[in-house]
Amino acid sequence: MTLTLTLVRHGQTYLNARRLLQGWSDSPLTRTGRAGVRITAHHLADHTFTGAYCSPSGRAIATATEILRHHDDLRLRTDKDLRELHFGQYERRPEHELDALAPWHELVPSMLDGTHPGLPGGESGSDYMARVRVAFERIVEAHPTGHVLVVGHGLTLGAWLATVDPDLGLVALPNASVSTVQVDPGGARRVLSTGVDVAAQGLGSARSVPTALPVPAA
């Protein structure tokens, strides 16, 4: 028996649509975002989930709640360690302003290998990656087998996928997209799919770093 983790990025928000950084800030889902989440929820309606977790950010809770309308026997658990990276003073500011300071293709690898000291007012790469790993380890330990839904954020879900398979780099995860990881009884982990855009939301607010990242072992 194995454990399957279905990872879903939250639906499009107003800040996503405006290409503003969110991090620990929040923003409601747009009409397009709500429609996309409903499509993803329908896509996952026949899955037999045995657990459900999400970030405590409102956009993640709204997404998870819509999915669980088709699974009303499940209790949704929030985990603060599933939050997005804290971008500090750059939260709610345009992505291009951060890129001028730290281009995404340079920022992400140093965050994921734990060497980035953090943006002004934000969290360091080592703190960020430590909490992301802890969150997923808690989930795996609580569910040795079964099928668990995890709703979160583009960078945080992508960061964990990169720890499972560093050759992926940081994959672009469209809003309301679905990724899948299998965990074997012996602990071996395998990425089965990444960023499947079942809701056809596109890559408007999804950013990738396609080269392999030097993600250290847990």
Residue pairs with C-beta under 8 A, 6 or more apart in sequence:
1 144
1 145
1 185
2 145
2 182
2 183
2 184
2 185
3 140
3 143
3 144
3 145
3 146
3 147
3 148
3 182
3 183
4 146
4 147
4 148
4 180
4 181
4 182
4 183
5 136
5 139
5 140
5 148
5 150
5 180
5 181
5 182
5 183
6 44
6 47
6 49
6 147
6 148
6 149
6 150
6 178
6 179
6 180
7 150
7 151
7 152
7 157
7 160
7 161
7 178
7 179
7 180
7 181
8 40
8 44
8 63
8 64
8 67
8 149
8 150
8 151
8 152
8 176
8 177
8 178
8 179
9 63
9 151
9 152
9 153
9 154
9 157
9 173
9 174
9 175
9 176
9 177
9 195
9 206
10 29
10 33
10 37
10 55
10 57
10 59
10 60
10 62
10 63
10 151
10 152
10 153
10 175
10 176
11 29
11 30
11 33
11 34
11 36
11 37
11 40
11 59
11 62
11 63
11 66
11 175
11 176
11 199
11 201
12 29
12 30
12 32
12 33
12 36
12 175
12 176
12 201
12 204
12 205
13 22
13 26
13 27
13 28
13 29
13 30
13 33
13 59
14 27
14 28
14 30
15 21
15 22
15 25
15 27
15 92
16 22
16 27
16 30
16 33
16 175
16 204
16 205
17 30
17 32
17 204
17 205
18 94
19 94
19 95
19 96
19 205
20 92
20 93
20 94
20 95
21 87
21 90
21 91
21 92
21 93
21 94
21 95
21 98
22 57
22 59
22 84
22 87
22 91
22 92
22 153
23 84
23 85
23 86
23 87
23 88
23 90
23 91
23 122
24 57
24 83
24 84
24 86
24 87
24 91
25 91
25 92
26 57
26 58
26 59
27 59
28 58
28 59
28 62
29 37
29 59
29 62
29 63
32 201
33 175
33 176
33 201
34 62
34 66
35 199
36 175
36 176
36 199
36 200
36 201
37 62
37 63
37 66
37 67
37 176
37 199
38 66
39 176
39 198
39 199
39 200
40 63
40 67
40 176
40 177
40 178
40 198
40 199
41 66
41 67
41 69
41 70
42 70
43 178
43 198
43 199
44 67
44 70
44 149
44 178
45 70
45 71
47 71
47 147
47 149
48 147
49 71
49 74
49 146
49 147
49 148
49 149
50 143
50 146
50 147
50 148
51 74
51 77
51 139
51 142
51 143
51 146
51 147
51 148
51 149
52 64
52 67
52 68
52 71
52 74
52 75
52 76
52 77
52 148
52 149
52 150
52 151
53 76
53 77
53 78
53 79
53 82
53 139
53 148
53 149
53 150
53 151
54 60
54 61
54 63
54 64
54 76
54 77
54 78
54 79
54 82
54 150
54 151
54 152
55 61
55 78
55 79
55 80
55 82
55 83
55 84
55 151
55 152
55 153
55 156
56 78
56 79
56 80
56 82
56 83
57 83
57 84
57 153
60 82
60 151
60 152
60 153
61 76
61 78
63 151
63 176
64 76
64 149
64 151
65 76
67 149
67 151
68 74
68 76
68 149
71 149
74 149
79 135
79 138
79 139
81 131
81 132
81 134
81 135
81 138
82 132
82 135
82 150
82 152
82 153
82 156
83 153
83 156
84 152
84 153
84 154
84 155
84 156
85 111
85 122
85 123
85 128
85 155
85 156
85 159
86 118
86 121
86 122
86 123
86 128
87 98
87 119
87 122
88 118
88 119
88 120
88 121
88 122
88 123
89 119
89 120
89 121
89 122
90 97
90 98
90 101
90 119
90 120
90 122
95 104
95 207
98 104
98 107
98 119
101 119
102 119
104 207
104 209
105 209
105 211
107 116
108 155
108 170
108 209
108 213
109 209
109 213
109 214
110 116
110 125
111 125
111 128
111 129
111 159
112 125
112 129
112 159
112 162
112 163
112 170
112 213
112 214
112 215
113 125
113 213
113 214
113 215
113 216
114 124
114 125
114 126
114 129
114 130
114 216
115 125
115 126
116 124
116 125
117 124
117 125
118 124
118 125
118 127
128 159
129 159
129 163
129 215
132 156
132 159
132 160
132 163
133 160
133 163
133 218
136 150
136 160
137 218
139 148
139 150
140 183
144 185
145 185
150 157
154 172
154 173
154 205
154 206
154 207
155 170
157 173
157 179
158 170
158 171
158 172
158 173
158 208
159 170
161 168
161 171
161 179
161 181
161 191
161 194
162 168
162 169
162 170
162 171
162 213
162 215
163 215
163 218
164 181
164 189
164 190
164 191
165 190
165 191
166 212
166 213
166 214
166 215
167 212
168 191
168 194
168 212
169 208
169 209
169 210
169 211
169 212
169 213
170 207
170 208
170 209
170 210
170 213
171 179
171 194
171 195
171 208
172 195
172 203
172 206
172 207
172 208
173 179
173 194
173 195
173 206
174 195
174 197
174 199
174 201
174 202
174 203
174 204
174 205
174 206
175 199
175 201
175 205
175 206
176 198
176 199
176 201
177 195
177 196
177 197
177 198
177 199
177 201
177 206
178 193
178 195
178 196
178 198
179 191
179 193
179 194
179 195
179 196
180 191
180 192
180 193
181 189
181 190
181 191
181 192
182 189
182 190
182 192
183 189
184 190
195 206
